[in-house]
Amino acid sequence: MNNKNNFTRENIADFLHIEFGLTKKDCMIFVNDIIDIIIEGLKVHGYVKIHNFGSFKIKRKKSRIGRNPKTKKTVMINERNVVTFKPSKSILQYINKVNES
């Protein structure tokens, strides 16, 4: 992994390559296709649920006044869409079990 400990598309493709013996190129295509399907689902339906994993949802954030922490200058933050993720109960249970160990 890179220095910020981000889990990248390439990390997922490498895992698939090692685990299933597919070519790295095919694994990268597969990972990109899955992400593209999720993005398209969000565009069309505004919501994507993956059983036993979680749900992605588009939420509308209202415009608001913000502040630049460096300059302390007040700025207007425009209304925008954001993607939220809510993990499934099974993912939360797994994470909590891992943290208890």
N, C-alpha and C positions, 0 to 999 in steps of 0.2 A: 504494500500500500504506500501511498505517497506520504509526505511529511505531516500532513494535517489529519491523518487517519480517516480520510473520506473513503467511502466504499464506492468505487466508480463502476461504470459500465464495463470497463476493461477487467476489473477485478471479478465481476460476475461471469464474464465470458471465460476468463482463465479458470475459474472454479468449474464451470461446465465442461471445459476442455479436459481438465484433469479427471473429473468425476465420471464423465460419459465417453471420453475418447473421441469426441467430435473434433473437426478441424477448428482452429482458432477463428478462422474467417466465418465459418458457419455459426459458431457460438456468438460472435459479435453481431451477425445479421439477426439471429434469434433474439438476443437481448434488445437490440434496437427496435425490432418489430413489436415486441411486447410493450416497450415504452411508448411507441407510436400508437398502439391500440388503446392504451390507457389515455393518452392525450386526446385521441379522436373521440373516445367515449365521453371525456369531460367536455369537449367542444359541443358534441351533439346532445348529450343528455344532462350535462352538469353534474354527473354522479357516476362513479364506478365502484362497484363492490366486488372484492375478491374473497370468496368464501375461506374462512379460517386464516385470513391475513388482515383484512381491514377495508376501509372505505375511503376513497378520495372524493372530495366534494368541492365545487366552486362556491365561494361565498363572496358577496359584494361588500366591500368596505366603503363606508361613507367618507367624504372628504373631511379633513380636520386640520387644525392648526398644530404644527410641530415646531420643534426647536433644534437648530444645529448645535450639537453639544460642544463643538470647538469654538464657534464664534458667538454662540448664544443668540443668534439671529433667528427671529420667528419666520417660518415659511408655511405656505399652504400646501398640504399634501392632498393631491387629487383623489377623487373617487376611483376605485380600481377593483378588479377581481383578484382574489387570492385562492390558492388551492390549499385545502386543509386535509389532513389525514387522521382518521380515527382507527386505531388498531383494534382487531377483533379481541374477544374475551380470551380465546385460546393463546393469542400472542402475548397478551398482558399476563396471563397465568404463567406462561413459559418464562417471560422476562423476570417476573417476581420470584420464581423458583430459582432461577440462575443467580439473582442478587442475594438470595438467602444463603446460598452455598458458600 
